[in-house]
């Protein structure tokens, strides 16, 4: 084999896609997954190598100037606001170019990429900003003491850049598809509920009744209090709170006392809420009519 052929062989080996590590999979069932993309790129590489045509290799792993979301390509978004809601949870706003919109369907999520000690990791997060928000999108991110992605998030500052791809998720909410919705959320599990709830209350023609049950450790740890209070002003929305590390309603604001339970969410409590739901839905509907 000649020297030029050896150089060509070495070049092709350098261009071969690298198989992802398990840590690079967010575990959320994304389609395409990082492993799907790897096998797709590997097949493209094999075809290009067989034809000795490097022009068949196309696409980049990331782009610095976002134009449109892509499930396959990471796009860079600038952090324009960063608020620490609790000791371990951040509310982060990312800028979109101009007055563009993220254009996600309620229930869809994005995947965030981080690099820690030269190890690439990916995690899934659901934007909590309104679907029609222009020029930005927002996410809730909880940090854990030993979490790898948490190390990335804790290092963020306004003006920094983070890489996202998406959207993902096969759940699509349809207005008036159900008469009643019971949403159960614990901690940052509230995030996927927010865009669905907003889409209902923003749509005057959507008459779906919503009961949102939020589970937190303490009253102080409840996220998005103002937003949740605003949502309960709508005739078809009510909220309940389950606090696992508090036991006295006297320490709560008056507006929370009647709708807060103490302990943990269990079957008996769900059944109790369901009974109240059926009765109050009929009562509210009668008032509206």
C-alpha positions as CSV (number, residue, x, y, z in Angstrom):
1,X,0.0,0.0,0.0
2,X,1.4,3.4,-1.0
3,X,2.1,6.3,1.3
4,X,-0.9,8.3,-0.1
5,X,-3.2,5.3,0.4
6,X,-2.0,5.0,4.0
7,X,-2.7,8.7,4.6
8,X,-6.2,8.3,3.1
9,X,-6.9,5.3,5.3
10,X,-5.8,7.3,8.3
11,X,-8.0,10.2,7.3
12,X,-11.1,8.0,7.0
13,X,-10.4,6.5,10.4
14,X,-10.3,10.0,11.8
15,X,-13.6,10.8,10.2
16,X,-15.3,7.6,11.6
17,X,-18.2,8.5,14.0
18,X,-17.5,7.8,17.7
19,X,-20.0,5.6,19.4
20,X,-21.7,7.5,22.3
21,X,-21.1,6.7,25.9
22,X,-24.1,5.6,28.0
23,X,-23.9,8.9,29.8
24,X,-24.7,10.7,26.6
25,X,-28.2,9.2,26.5
26,X,-30.7,11.2,28.5
27,X,-32.9,8.1,29.0
28,X,-36.1,9.9,28.0
29,X,-36.9,7.8,24.9
30,X,-36.0,10.6,22.5
31,X,-36.4,9.9,18.8
32,X,-33.8,10.1,17.3
33,X,-31.7,9.0,20.3
34,X,-27.9,9.7,20.3
35,X,-27.4,6.1,19.4
36,X,-29.8,6.3,16.5
37,X,-27.8,9.3,15.3
38,X,-24.6,7.4,15.7
39,X,-25.8,4.4,13.6
40,X,-27.1,6.8,11.0
41,X,-23.8,8.7,10.8
42,X,-21.9,5.4,10.8
43,X,-23.9,4.2,7.8
44,X,-23.2,7.5,6.0
45,X,-19.5,7.2,6.8
46,X,-19.4,3.6,5.5
47,X,-21.1,4.6,2.3
48,X,-18.8,7.6,1.8
49,X,-15.7,5.4,2.5
50,X,-16.8,2.8,0.1
51,X,-17.2,5.5,-2.6
52,X,-14.1,7.3,-1.5
53,X,-16.2,10.5,-1.5
54,X,-16.0,12.7,1.6
55,X,-18.7,15.0,0.2
56,X,-21.2,12.3,1.3
57,X,-20.3,13.2,4.9
58,X,-22.5,16.1,5.8
59,X,-23.9,17.7,8.9
60,X,-22.3,19.2,12.0
61,X,-22.6,18.3,15.7
62,X,-23.6,21.8,16.7
63,X,-24.2,25.2,15.2
64,X,-23.4,28.5,16.9
65,X,-26.2,30.5,15.2
66,X,-29.6,28.9,15.8
67,X,-32.2,29.3,13.0
68,X,-34.5,26.4,13.6
69,X,-34.6,23.6,16.2
70,X,-33.4,20.2,15.1
71,X,-33.7,16.8,16.8
72,X,-30.3,15.9,15.3
73,X,-28.2,19.0,15.7
74,X,-27.3,20.9,18.8
75,X,-27.9,24.6,18.5
76,X,-26.3,27.3,20.7
77,X,-28.6,29.5,22.8
78,X,-27.4,32.4,25.0
79,X,-28.5,32.6,28.6
80,X,-30.2,36.0,29.1
81,X,-31.5,35.6,32.6
82,X,-30.7,33.2,35.5
83,X,-32.7,33.1,38.7
84,X,-32.1,30.8,41.7
85,X,-35.6,29.9,42.9
86,X,-34.5,27.7,45.8
87,X,-31.2,26.4,47.1
88,X,-31.0,23.8,44.3
89,X,-33.3,24.9,41.5
90,X,-32.8,27.5,38.7
91,X,-35.1,29.3,36.4
92,X,-33.2,29.9,33.2
93,X,-34.1,32.0,30.2
94,X,-32.5,31.5,26.8
95,X,-32.6,34.1,24.0
96,X,-34.0,33.3,20.6
97,X,-33.0,35.3,17.5
98,X,-35.2,38.3,16.8
99,X,-38.8,37.7,17.8
100,X,-38.7,34.0,16.8
101,X,-40.7,31.4,18.7
102,X,-39.6,28.0,19.9
103,X,-42.8,26.4,18.3
104,X,-43.0,23.4,20.6
105,X,-46.3,21.6,21.1
106,X,-47.5,21.4,24.7
107,X,-45.9,18.2,26.2
108,X,-42.7,18.3,24.1
109,X,-39.2,18.6,25.6
110,X,-35.7,19.4,24.6
111,X,-32.3,17.8,25.3
112,X,-29.5,19.8,26.8
113,X,-25.8,18.9,26.2
114,X,-23.1,19.4,28.8
115,X,-19.4,18.6,29.1
116,X,-17.9,17.6,32.4
117,X,-14.3,16.4,32.7
118,X,-14.3,15.8,28.9
119,X,-17.3,13.6,29.3
120,X,-20.4,14.5,27.2
121,X,-23.7,14.2,29.0
122,X,-27.3,14.9,27.9
123,X,-30.4,15.5,29.9
124,X,-34.1,16.2,28.9
125,X,-36.0,19.3,30.1
126,X,-39.4,20.7,29.3
127,X,-39.6,24.5,28.5
128,X,-42.1,26.2,30.8
129,X,-42.4,29.4,28.8
130,X,-45.7,30.0,26.8
131,X,-45.8,28.3,23.4
132,X,-46.2,31.7,21.8
133,X,-43.4,33.4,23.7
134,X,-41.3,35.5,21.3
135,X,-37.5,35.9,21.5
136,X,-36.9,33.5,24.4
137,X,-37.7,30.2,26.1
138,X,-37.4,29.2,29.8
139,X,-36.6,26.0,31.7
140,X,-36.6,24.8,35.3
141,X,-33.5,22.9,36.3
142,X,-33.0,21.2,39.6
143,X,-29.3,20.6,40.6
144,X,-28.2,17.6,42.6
145,X,-25.2,17.3,44.8
146,X,-23.5,14.6,42.7
147,X,-25.2,15.3,39.4
148,X,-22.9,15.8,36.4
149,X,-25.3,18.1,34.6
150,X,-25.7,20.0,37.8
151,X,-22.0,20.9,37.7
152,X,-22.6,22.5,34.3
153,X,-25.7,24.4,35.4
154,X,-24.1,25.7,38.6
155,X,-21.3,27.2,36.5
156,X,-23.6,29.1,34.2
157,X,-23.6,32.9,34.1
158,X,-25.7,35.3,32.1
159,X,-24.2,35.6,28.6
160,X,-23.0,32.0,28.6
161,X,-24.0,29.6,25.8
162,X,-25.7,26.2,26.2
163,X,-26.5,23.7,23.5
164,X,-30.0,22.2,22.9
165,X,-31.6,19.9,20.4
166,X,-35.2,18.9,19.8
167,X,-38.1,18.9,20.0
168,X,-39.0,15.4,21.3
169,X,-42.1,13.7,22.7
170,X,-45.0,11.9,21.1
171,X,-47.6,13.3,23.6
172,X,-49.7,16.0,22.1
173,X,-52.5,17.7,24.0
174,X,-55.7,18.4,22.0
175,X,-58.2,21.0,23.3
176,X,-61.4,19.5,24.6
177,X,-60.2,16.0,24.1
178,X,-61.1,15.2,27.7
179,X,-63.7,16.7,29.9
180,X,-61.4,16.6,33.0
181,X,-57.6,16.4,33.5
182,X,-56.0,15.3,36.8
183,X,-52.3,16.3,36.8
184,X,-50.0,14.9,39.5
185,X,-46.6,16.6,39.7
186,X,-43.7,16.3,42.2
187,X,-40.9,19.0,42.3
188,X,-39.6,19.9,38.9
189,X,-42.1,17.3,37.5
190,X,-44.3,20.4,37.5
191,X,-42.5,21.7,34.4
192,X,-44.2,19.4,31.8
193,X,-47.6,20.4,33.2
194,X,-47.0,24.1,32.8
195,X,-47.2,24.4,29.0
196,X,-50.3,22.1,28.9
197,X,-52.0,24.2,31.6
198,X,-51.1,27.4,29.8
199,X,-52.4,26.2,26.5
200,X,-55.8,25.4,28.1
201,X,-56.2,28.7,29.9
202,X,-55.0,30.7,26.9
203,X,-57.6,29.1,24.7
204,X,-61.1,30.5,25.4
205,X,-62.6,27.7,23.4
206,X,-61.0,25.0,25.6
207,X,-63.4,24.0,28.4
208,X,-61.3,21.2,29.9
209,X,-61.4,21.1,33.7
210,X,-58.0,20.8,35.3
211,X,-57.0,19.7,38.7
212,X,-53.3,20.1,39.4
213,X,-51.8,18.4,42.4
214,X,-48.3,19.6,43.3
215,X,-46.1,17.7,45.7
216,X,-43.3,19.5,47.5
217,X,-41.3,19.2,50.8
218,X,-42.2,22.6,52.2
219,X,-44.2,25.7,51.3
220,X,-40.9,27.6,50.6
221,X,-39.9,24.9,48.0
222,X,-43.0,25.4,45.9
223,X,-42.0,26.6,42.4
224,X,-43.8,29.2,40.3
225,X,-46.2,30.3,43.1
226,X,-47.3,33.5,41.3
227,X,-48.0,31.6,38.1
228,X,-50.0,28.9,39.9
229,X,-52.0,31.5,41.8
230,X,-52.9,33.2,38.5
231,X,-54.0,30.0,36.9
232,X,-56.5,29.3,39.7
233,X,-58.3,32.5,38.8
234,X,-59.7,30.7,35.7
235,X,-63.0,29.0,36.2
236,X,-61.8,25.6,35.0
237,X,-58.6,25.3,37.1
238,X,-57.9,24.4,40.7
239,X,-54.7,23.4,42.5
240,X,-53.8,21.3,45.5
241,X,-50.5,21.1,47.3
242,X,-49.0,18.1,49.2
243,X,-46.3,19.1,51.6
244,X,-44.3,16.2,53.0
245,X,-42.2,18.0,55.6
246,X,-44.8,20.3,57.1
247,X,-47.7,19.5,59.3
248,X,-49.5,22.8,60.3
249,X,-51.8,24.9,58.1
250,X,-51.4,27.8,60.5
251,X,-47.9,28.6,59.1
252,X,-49.3,28.9,55.6
253,X,-50.8,32.0,53.9
254,X,-54.6,32.0,54.1
255,X,-55.0,31.4,50.4
256,X,-53.2,28.0,50.7
257,X,-54.7,26.6,53.8
258,X,-57.8,25.0,52.4
259,X,-56.0,23.5,49.4
260,X,-52.9,22.1,51.1
261,X,-52.6,18.5,52.5
262,X,-49.7,17.3,54.7
263,X,-47.8,14.0,54.3
264,X,-47.5,12.1,51.0
265,X,-49.7,11.5,48.0
266,X,-51.3,8.0,48.3
267,X,-54.3,6.1,46.9
268,X,-56.7,7.4,49.5
269,X,-55.8,11.0,48.9
270,X,-56.2,10.6,45.1
271,X,-59.6,9.0,45.6
272,X,-60.6,11.9,47.9
273,X,-59.5,14.4,45.3
274,X,-61.3,12.6,42.5
275,X,-64.6,12.7,44.5
276,X,-64.1,16.4,45.1
277,X,-63.3,16.9,41.4
278,X,-66.5,15.3,40.1
279,X,-68.6,17.4,42.5
280,X,-66.8,20.7,42.0
281,X,-66.7,20.3,38.2
282,X,-70.5,20.0,38.2
283,X,-70.8,23.0,40.6
284,X,-68.5,25.2,38.6
285,X,-70.1,24.3,35.3
286,X,-73.5,25.2,36.7
287,X,-72.2,28.7,37.8
288,X,-70.6,29.3,34.4
289,X,-73.9,28.3,32.6
